[in-house]
Amino acid sequence: MFLIFNHTLTQKQATDARAMGVNEFVSLPSEPLRLKEHLRNIDPYELDIKKIAQPFIVWLSGLSQKGDYVLVQAEHSFTVYVAHWCYCNELVPVCATTPRNVPHEVQKGETVHKSSVFQHHSFRKYQFYQ
């Protein structure tokens, strides 16, 4: 399973992935491409999502094989683009599901502050309208 997300895989996530037939986890490289850093800091001012996603797609293209799972979870437009690319290239894009647990949310003008608790529930395959 290729891991395109900003967190460390939890033990439950690893167990669930193995139950789906995954036997290897491939994290984003720190060097030389610095993909981990790029994923954490997706430029909100760059409107061309293809330009942002291209280094990740090049990385996946060079390592993945038909049927490989790809956990894609990041900034929304990036996630949609990469998940769709995976689907079109016969990879299996998945996301991690979690019950929604937001203990509090405070809004001040244009700023929203929230605290979220994430607890892995399962993996879900991305599905695209046909």
PyMOL commands that set and color helices and strands:
alter all, ss='L'
color gray80, all
select helices_A, chain A and resi 11-19+35-40+49-63+76-88
alter helices_A, ss='H'
color red, helices_A
select strands_A, chain A and resi 2-5+26-27+69-73+92-97+104-108+111-115+122-125
alter strands_A, ss='S'
color yellow, strands_A
deselect
rebuild
show_as cartoon
